[in-house]
Amino acid sequence: MPPLFDQLTGLCGPDGCRWTTVIDVFIVAIFIYYVLVLIRGTRAVQLLLGVLVLVAVYGLALALQLRLTLFVLQALFTFGLVAIAVVFQPELRRVLGQLGQLGPLNRILTPLPEEQVDHIVDELVRGALLISQAHHGGLIVVERGTGLQDYSETGVAIHGTLTAELLASIFFTRSPLHDGAVIVRGGQIVAAACLLPLEESADRPTHRYGMRHRAALSISAQTDAVVVVVSEETGQISIASNGRMIGGLDEERLRRVLTSLLRNRLQPLPFRSKAS
């Protein structure tokens, strides 16, 4: 296998760069850009910096013919891929899952009519307000591009029309289905009492949140779902998306944020994390 430098210089032949070479470089550039965007704000950034440092040391050792250093680094690179796959499994799963959403094509392939979005938002807002006013806790996961079938199968199948009253009755304290998450797909409540992952992450300060909020942060980081959380202690309403949370939402802000997220399916809002 020729050295990397020879491969880069060999992109252009003696007759100059062909149009296929330009396309080749463009595809690689776009891929690197989207990978960097997807790993931004995660532990994978530190991993990438560490790999770059090791590559720089390897290049220096290669230039100075440091045989022992080269041997150690080559052995490290051999087992490094396995270690990366194990240690950074959540980040890799998140990146591959978001790549599998087909980018902007997902919005074309599975569009949601504006009337349906408005109906979903209305029922979610009314349901969250009813749950909050009754001082009950609530955890509502709205499916978007990433399928949530694995999580819905851990709960009780509902397959009922999405209404605020049904949501409020599910999260009634004495209801057998109140302890868990409700998964909404389109205008339908798919399942209730679903179990969500509680993944700890260094870039998300979950220590100040309760179980519902931690589960909302975790599922929203692993998928593109939008999660509405109602605090049982304070009655405050929060929204989690893309591993981040905004809390203390009133009716107007809740409606505005939900509408924006559900209409722009692959463009989560860049809101800050806030205790709720």
Secondary structure, 3 states (H helix, E strand, C coil): CCCHHHHHHCCCECCECCHHHHHHHHHHHHHHHHHHHHHCCCCHHHHHHHHHHHHHHHHHHHHHCCHHHHHHHHHHHHHHHHHHHHHCHHHHHHHHHHHCCCCCHHHHHCCCCHHHHHHHHHHHHHHHHHHHHCCCCEEEEECCCCCCHHHHCCCEEEEEECCHHHHHHHCCCCCCCCCCEEEEECCEEEEEEECCCCCCECCECHHHCCHHHHHHHHHHHHCCCEEEEECCCCCCEEEEECCEEECCCCHHHHHHHHHHHHHCCCCCCCCCCCCC
